[in-house]
């Protein structure tokens, strides 16, 4: 049940075309570009400007402009800015049903099924250093370009390019040079992390004690703090405050409630601490953040993009 609370509730595409493409997402400030989450769909994210660090289950991958990451279904993932330089990236999130067929065939048996069940682990970091990577990156660029142009055949070409992408990656996973690069993170550790994050996401308005979080992971407090920082790149307290600020942003964008009431509602006991914490994560005050989203204020679209959860 706790794991489900970390599961993304966004619907990607529709039953006829279970695909969502997110082109040119811009993150200009803050440290996170993707919140911790997971979904049943697979995902490719390609950085086009700047750089980022992606946490995929137990692994950290540094991705520069012109590189991409692949995220298997069910993997918990998040993204963080690599430097102070703005980051722009595009993503495609799709359900394996897109690559299915009405009858069970060789493609399902030999390729798609093993990927979905994670019997085969494909490379998570895609670069242009080798031919297979250059092919995958080119196909991803074509997918994003076709969706941006809304071509008449983008649905069909996307499906074709995804097949070609997996063909290149499936062959590569057998090459000796990449043996051992598959995600070898402990499933037990990831389930513990999902349990703790789910607990935080459900109970963030309440006072949260470190001991309670450690108990959720069945660890000592000291061990838990090291475990959490290693996987989330934030201390438990920093993550709780970060998540509370995220929830406050939603209310600031969509309601006219008093800032002090929002602060109390998301778990801050003192307005001054809320404002200080908000400035740390958003580099502006809550009142100015609200003004940026007012209909009467013109702001660069890039600065309006909250931390997404694809």
VENZI-V150106 format. One record per backbone hydrogen bond with DSSP energy under -0.5 kcal/mol. CO is the residue of the C=O (numbers start at 1). NH is the residue of the N-H. E is the energy in kcal/mol with one decimal. If there is no record, write none. Layout:
# VENZI-V150106
co:CO nh:NH e:E
co:CO nh:NH e:E
This chain:
# VENZI-V150106
co:1 nh:5 e:-0.8
co:2 nh:5 e:-0.9
co:2 nh:6 e:-0.6
co:3 nh:6 e:-1.2
co:3 nh:7 e:-0.6
co:4 nh:7 e:-0.6
co:6 nh:38 e:-0.9
co:10 nh:12 e:-0.6
co:11 nh:13 e:-0.7
co:14 nh:17 e:-1.0
co:17 nh:14 e:-1.4
co:17 nh:19 e:-2.8
co:18 nh:95 e:-2.1
co:20 nh:93 e:-2.8
co:21 nh:23 e:-0.6
co:22 nh:91 e:-2.2
co:25 nh:89 e:-2.2
co:27 nh:87 e:-2.2
co:31 nh:81 e:-2.6
co:33 nh:308 e:-0.7
co:34 nh:79 e:-1.7
co:37 nh:77 e:-2.6
co:38 nh:8 e:-2.8
co:39 nh:74 e:-2.9
co:42 nh:94 e:-2.4
co:43 nh:71 e:-2.9
co:44 nh:92 e:-2.5
co:45 nh:69 e:-2.4
co:46 nh:90 e:-2.5
co:47 nh:66 e:-3.2
co:49 nh:88 e:-2.0
co:50 nh:65 e:-1.0
co:51 nh:82 e:-1.8
co:52 nh:54 e:-0.5
co:52 nh:63 e:-3.4
co:53 nh:80 e:-2.5
co:54 nh:56 e:-0.6
co:54 nh:61 e:-2.8
co:55 nh:57 e:-0.5
co:55 nh:78 e:-1.7
co:56 nh:59 e:-2.5
co:59 nh:56 e:-3.0
co:61 nh:54 e:-3.0
co:61 nh:63 e:-0.6
co:63 nh:52 e:-2.4
co:64 nh:67 e:-1.9
co:67 nh:47 e:-2.2
co:68 nh:126 e:-3.0
co:69 nh:45 e:-2.1
co:70 nh:72 e:-0.5
co:71 nh:43 e:-1.9
co:72 nh:75 e:-1.5
co:76 nh:57 e:-3.1
co:77 nh:37 e:-1.6
co:78 nh:55 e:-2.5
co:79 nh:33 e:-2.5
co:79 nh:34 e:-1.7
co:80 nh:53 e:-3.0
co:87 nh:27 e:-2.7
co:88 nh:48 e:-2.9
co:88 nh:49 e:-1.7
co:89 nh:25 e:-3.2
co:90 nh:46 e:-3.2
co:91 nh:22 e:-3.3
co:92 nh:44 e:-2.2
co:93 nh:20 e:-2.6
co:94 nh:42 e:-2.6
co:95 nh:98 e:-1.9
co:96 nh:99 e:-1.5
co:97 nh:100 e:-1.5
co:103 nh:105 e:-0.6
co:105 nh:109 e:-2.4
co:106 nh:110 e:-3.1
co:107 nh:111 e:-1.9
co:107 nh:112 e:-2.0
co:108 nh:113 e:-2.4
co:111 nh:115 e:-1.7
co:112 nh:116 e:-2.7
co:113 nh:117 e:-2.7
co:114 nh:119 e:-2.0
co:114 nh:120 e:-1.7
co:115 nh:118 e:-0.6
co:120 nh:122 e:-0.6
co:124 nh:70 e:-1.9
co:124 nh:126 e:-0.5
co:125 nh:127 e:-0.6
co:126 nh:68 e:-2.3
co:130 nh:134 e:-2.1
co:131 nh:135 e:-2.2
co:132 nh:136 e:-2.2
co:133 nh:137 e:-2.6
co:134 nh:138 e:-2.1
co:135 nh:139 e:-2.3
co:136 nh:140 e:-2.4
co:137 nh:141 e:-2.3
co:138 nh:142 e:-1.9
co:139 nh:143 e:-2.1
co:140 nh:144 e:-2.5
co:141 nh:145 e:-2.5
co:142 nh:146 e:-2.7
co:143 nh:147 e:-2.1
co:144 nh:148 e:-2.2
co:145 nh:149 e:-2.2
co:146 nh:150 e:-0.7
co:146 nh:151 e:-1.9
co:151 nh:154 e:-1.5
co:153 nh:157 e:-2.9
co:154 nh:158 e:-2.4
co:155 nh:159 e:-1.8
co:156 nh:160 e:-2.1
co:157 nh:161 e:-3.0
co:158 nh:162 e:-2.4
co:159 nh:163 e:-1.8
co:160 nh:164 e:-2.1
co:161 nh:165 e:-2.9
co:162 nh:166 e:-2.6
co:163 nh:167 e:-2.1
co:164 nh:168 e:-2.3
co:165 nh:169 e:-2.4
co:166 nh:170 e:-2.9
co:167 nh:171 e:-1.8
co:168 nh:172 e:-1.6
co:169 nh:173 e:-1.8
co:171 nh:174 e:-1.2
co:172 nh:175 e:-1.9
co:175 nh:178 e:-1.7
co:176 nh:179 e:-1.2
co:178 nh:181 e:-1.9
co:186 nh:190 e:-1.9
co:187 nh:191 e:-2.2
co:188 nh:192 e:-2.0
co:189 nh:193 e:-2.4
co:190 nh:194 e:-2.6
co:191 nh:195 e:-2.1
co:192 nh:196 e:-2.3
co:193 nh:197 e:-2.9
co:194 nh:198 e:-2.4
co:195 nh:199 e:-2.0
co:196 nh:200 e:-2.3
co:197 nh:201 e:-2.9
co:198 nh:202 e:-1.7
co:199 nh:203 e:-2.0
co:200 nh:204 e:-1.1
co:203 nh:206 e:-2.0
co:207 nh:209 e:-0.5
co:209 nh:213 e:-1.8
co:210 nh:214 e:-2.7
co:211 nh:215 e:-2.4
co:212 nh:216 e:-1.5
co:213 nh:217 e:-1.3
co:214 nh:218 e:-0.5
co:214 nh:219 e:-2.4
co:215 nh:218 e:-0.7
co:220 nh:224 e:-2.8
co:221 nh:225 e:-2.3
co:222 nh:226 e:-1.7
co:223 nh:227 e:-2.5
co:224 nh:228 e:-3.1
co:225 nh:229 e:-2.3
co:226 nh:230 e:-2.0
co:227 nh:231 e:-1.6
co:228 nh:232 e:-2.9
co:229 nh:233 e:-1.5
co:235 nh:239 e:-2.6
co:236 nh:240 e:-2.4
co:237 nh:241 e:-2.5
co:238 nh:242 e:-2.6
co:239 nh:243 e:-2.9
co:240 nh:244 e:-2.4
co:241 nh:245 e:-2.4
co:242 nh:246 e:-2.1
co:243 nh:247 e:-2.1
co:244 nh:248 e:-2.2
co:245 nh:249 e:-2.4
co:246 nh:250 e:-1.4
co:247 nh:251 e:-1.4
co:248 nh:252 e:-2.7
co:249 nh:253 e:-2.3
co:250 nh:254 e:-1.5
co:251 nh:255 e:-2.1
co:258 nh:262 e:-2.1
co:259 nh:263 e:-2.6
co:260 nh:264 e:-2.0
co:261 nh:265 e:-2.1
co:262 nh:266 e:-1.8
co:263 nh:268 e:-2.5
co:264 nh:267 e:-1.0
co:270 nh:274 e:-1.9
co:271 nh:275 e:-2.5
co:272 nh:276 e:-2.2
co:273 nh:277 e:-2.6
co:274 nh:278 e:-2.8
co:275 nh:279 e:-2.4
co:276 nh:280 e:-1.6
co:277 nh:281 e:-1.7
co:278 nh:282 e:-3.0
co:279 nh:283 e:-1.8
co:285 nh:289 e:-2.5
co:286 nh:290 e:-2.2
co:287 nh:291 e:-1.8
co:288 nh:292 e:-2.0
co:289 nh:293 e:-0.9
co:290 nh:293 e:-0.8
co:291 nh:294 e:-1.3
co:294 nh:297 e:-1.6
co:297 nh:299 e:-0.6
co:300 nh:303 e:-1.3
co:300 nh:304 e:-0.5
co:301 nh:304 e:-1.4
co:302 nh:305 e:-1.0
co:304 nh:306 e:-0.8
co:308 nh:35 e:-1.9
